[in-house]
C-alpha cells in the first residue's frame, strides 16, 4: 500500500486539455465522463510509497482513438499538462 497516490486523467480535445476523473488522498475519487471529442486520455500520477520515499511521477496514455496523426498534431499544439491540477492550455467544464 502506498503512503500517497493521487492522479488526474487529462483528455486531449481539439480545444485543448480537459481535466477528467481524479483521485486526491483522503477524499472520494471523482469519476467524470470523458468529452465526446477526445482523441487521447493521459493519466498523471504522483506516488509516494513511504514516509521517507521520494515523490514518483508517472505520465502514461490510458486511451486513444487510434488516429495517430490527429493526436500528434494536437499534442504538438497543446503539449501535456504536467500537473494534477489545471494549467495553461487546459479547459474545464466547471
Backbone bond lengths (Angstrom), bond angles and torsions (degrees), N, CA, C in turn:
res aa  C-N    CA-C-N  psi(-1)  N-CA   C-N-CA  omega(-1)  CA-C   N-CA-C  phi
1 X - - - 1.446 - - 1.530 109.05 -
2 X 1.313 115.99 135.51 1.456 121.60 179.97 1.522 111.57 -81.29
3 X 1.306 115.94 149.90 1.459 121.97 174.87 1.529 109.44 -68.83
4 X 1.322 116.22 -39.10 1.471 122.25 177.81 1.518 108.47 -147.68
5 X 1.333 116.25 137.51 1.464 121.29 174.92 1.525 107.95 -150.49
6 X 1.315 115.30 102.08 1.454 121.63 178.20 1.524 108.59 -116.12
7 X 1.337 116.64 149.65 1.459 119.85 179.23 1.522 110.51 -152.13
8 X 1.336 114.33 159.35 1.460 122.45 174.37 1.517 107.98 -139.55
9 X 1.334 116.16 135.56 1.463 121.02 172.38 1.522 107.94 -92.14
10 X 1.331 116.22 134.06 1.460 122.91 177.57 1.516 108.21 -118.44
11 X 1.339 116.99 131.51 1.459 122.83 -178.95 1.531 108.99 -108.89
12 X 1.332 116.39 123.59 1.458 120.90 176.81 1.525 108.73 -86.22
13 X 1.329 115.76 125.34 1.462 122.91 179.99 1.529 108.15 -128.12
14 X 1.332 118.15 170.78 1.467 120.03 176.96 1.535 113.34 -60.71
15 X 1.324 118.38 -18.65 1.474 122.18 179.54 1.525 112.34 -95.40
16 X 1.319 118.49 -8.12 1.464 121.97 -178.10 1.518 110.91 129.35
17 X 1.321 115.77 -166.68 1.463 121.88 -179.47 1.520 110.11 -83.03
18 X 1.324 115.45 136.77 1.460 122.31 177.27 1.522 107.76 -117.89
19 X 1.326 115.74 128.03 1.468 120.01 178.03 1.523 109.05 -69.89
20 X 1.323 115.64 134.08 1.456 120.98 -179.32 1.508 111.62 -115.43
21 X 1.302 116.16 -142.40 1.465 122.57 -179.42 1.525 109.68 -58.81
22 X 1.339 115.10 152.79 1.462 118.50 179.83 1.520 110.81 -155.27
23 X 1.330 114.89 158.62 1.456 122.59 177.13 1.524 107.94 -131.47
24 X 1.331 114.59 127.32 1.456 122.03 176.56 1.523 107.03 -120.30
25 X 1.319 117.27 136.63 1.466 120.96 -179.38 1.527 111.25 -52.35
26 X 1.311 115.58 141.20 1.472 124.84 175.56 1.522 113.72 66.19
27 X 1.328 117.28 16.76 1.461 121.98 175.40 1.520 108.45 -134.75
28 X 1.330 116.18 163.37 1.457 120.23 177.00 1.527 110.25 -67.07
29 X 1.326 116.30 145.58 1.455 121.41 173.30 1.524 108.14 -69.68
30 X 1.321 116.74 135.01 1.462 121.89 179.46 1.526 107.58 -102.35
31 X 1.335 116.18 120.61 1.463 122.00 179.89 1.525 108.33 -108.49
32 X 1.330 115.65 121.58 1.463 122.03 -179.56 1.519 109.54 -120.02
33 X 1.335 117.23 146.36 1.461 120.74 174.98 1.527 109.11 -68.52
34 X 1.321 117.25 137.27 1.466 119.49 178.31 1.529 110.56 -71.29
35 X 1.339 117.07 154.92 1.468 119.62 176.53 1.528 110.35 -64.29
36 X 1.321 115.99 146.44 1.465 120.94 -177.68 1.539 112.41 -67.07
37 X 1.343 117.02 -24.84 1.463 119.75 -177.05 1.537 113.54 -98.12
38 X 1.320 117.39 16.79 1.471 119.36 -179.87 1.526 110.21 -68.22
39 X 1.321 115.05 149.15 1.459 120.44 175.20 1.527 110.84 -115.33
40 X 1.348 116.03 -18.20 1.459 121.34 -177.42 1.522 109.05 -153.59
41 X 1.322 116.51 142.02 1.464 120.98 171.03 1.511 107.05 -122.52
42 X 1.331 114.73 126.77 1.462 121.46 -178.61 1.521 108.37 -123.65
43 X 1.325 116.00 138.14 1.465 121.19 178.98 1.524 109.74 -104.73
44 X 1.332 114.72 131.90 1.457 122.50 175.21 1.522 106.36 -108.34
45 X 1.333 117.38 122.60 1.464 121.61 -177.92 1.521 111.21 -122.70
46 X 1.319 115.05 144.26 1.464 122.25 171.25 1.526 106.77 -124.41
47 X 1.337 116.14 121.91 1.463 121.73 -174.87 1.520 109.92 -128.12
48 X 1.314 115.92 134.85 1.464 122.46 170.55 1.524 105.44 -125.38
49 X 1.328 116.80 119.75 1.460 120.35 -173.26 1.528 113.85 -82.77
50 X 1.335 117.18 -24.29 1.468 120.61 177.42 1.527 108.64 -156.40
51 X 1.309 116.18 172.35 1.466 120.86 -176.66 1.530 112.09 -55.77
52 X 1.294 118.17 -40.04 1.465 120.81 -176.36 1.530 114.00 -96.37
53 X 1.307 117.71 0.92 1.464 121.21 -177.15 1.535 110.92 -78.61
54 X 1.330 116.77 149.79 1.466 119.83 176.66 1.530 110.87 -74.21
55 X 1.310 115.62 159.04 1.458 121.72 176.49 1.529 109.08 -68.33
56 X 1.316 116.11 130.83 1.464 121.88 176.94 1.529 107.09 -110.00
57 X 1.322 116.79 126.10 1.462 122.03 179.47 1.522 108.55 -111.84
58 X 1.339 115.13 129.27 1.456 121.41 -179.64 1.525 107.97 -127.75
59 X 1.340 116.38 133.23 1.461 122.36 175.25 1.522 106.92 -127.31
60 X 1.324 116.82 123.42 1.467 118.47 -179.66 1.518 111.07 -150.69
61 X 1.326 115.33 149.55 1.456 121.03 177.59 1.527 108.87 -76.23
62 X 1.328 115.68 136.12 1.465 119.36 177.78 1.529 112.21 -117.11
63 X 1.367 117.32 -7.89 1.461 121.35 177.43 1.519 108.47 -164.92
64 X 1.356 116.32 144.94 1.463 120.29 168.99 1.516 109.18 -150.40
65 X 1.348 115.40 160.09 1.460 119.80 -176.28 1.524 113.53 -86.02
66 X 1.331 117.53 0.80 1.463 121.63 177.24 1.519 114.95 87.93
67 X 1.339 118.27 -4.29 1.462 121.63 -179.69 1.530 109.06 -94.86
68 X 1.330 116.28 85.55 1.465 122.17 -173.67 1.526 112.69 -60.17
69 X 1.323 118.67 -37.98 1.471 121.33 -179.54 1.530 111.45 -65.64
70 X 1.334 116.72 -44.55 1.465 120.50 178.91 1.532 110.61 -63.93
71 X 1.320 116.78 -43.27 1.466 121.33 179.09 1.521 110.00 -61.30
72 X 1.325 116.83 -45.85 1.470 121.59 -179.25 1.531 110.48 -60.44
73 X 1.320 116.92 -44.34 1.467 121.81 -179.62 1.532 111.12 -62.37
74 X 1.329 116.87 -48.18 1.465 120.49 -179.15 1.521 111.53 -69.45
75 X 1.321 116.81 -37.60 1.465 120.23 178.14 1.527 110.47 -62.79
76 X 1.327 116.47 -40.81 1.464 120.44 178.79 1.529 110.47 -63.63
77 X 1.319 116.91 -37.70 1.465 121.56 -178.47 1.529 112.05 -72.55
78 X 1.335 117.72 -41.66 1.463 121.03 -171.56 1.525 115.16 -109.64
79 X 1.344 118.68 -9.72 1.466 121.96 -177.45 1.530 110.34 57.47
80 X 1.326 117.36 -160.55 1.467 121.25 -179.77 1.512 110.07 -123.29
81 X 1.329 118.08 133.00 1.464 119.75 176.37 1.527 110.22 -67.92
82 X 1.308 116.91 118.81 1.463 122.06 -178.86 1.516 110.96 -94.66
83 X 1.304 115.73 58.22 1.451 120.02 -176.58 1.520 109.72 -162.71
84 X 1.324 115.67 161.69 1.458 120.83 171.66 1.522 110.54 -77.78
85 X 1.329 117.45 -22.02 1.463 121.40 -174.71 1.523 111.70 -113.50
86 X 1.321 115.92 178.08 1.462 122.36 -174.79 1.527 111.22 -66.11
87 X 1.323 115.91 139.73 1.459 123.16 178.15 1.518 110.17 -133.83
88 X 1.320 115.38 -179.58 1.460 122.74 174.27 1.529 109.50 -53.15
89 X 1.304 117.82 144.60 1.462 125.72 -179.76 1.523 112.69 74.29
90 X 1.327 118.19 8.14 1.456 120.21 -179.47 1.516 109.14 -108.96
91 X 1.321 115.72 145.45 1.449 120.35 176.22 1.516 108.37 -119.89
92 X 1.300 115.96 159.35 1.455 120.31 -176.62 1.511 109.82 -135.03
93 X 1.303 116.70 148.93 1.461 121.43 177.01 1.513 112.47 -80.05
94 X 1.338 118.15 -14.01 1.469 119.52 -175.68 1.504 113.01 -79.99
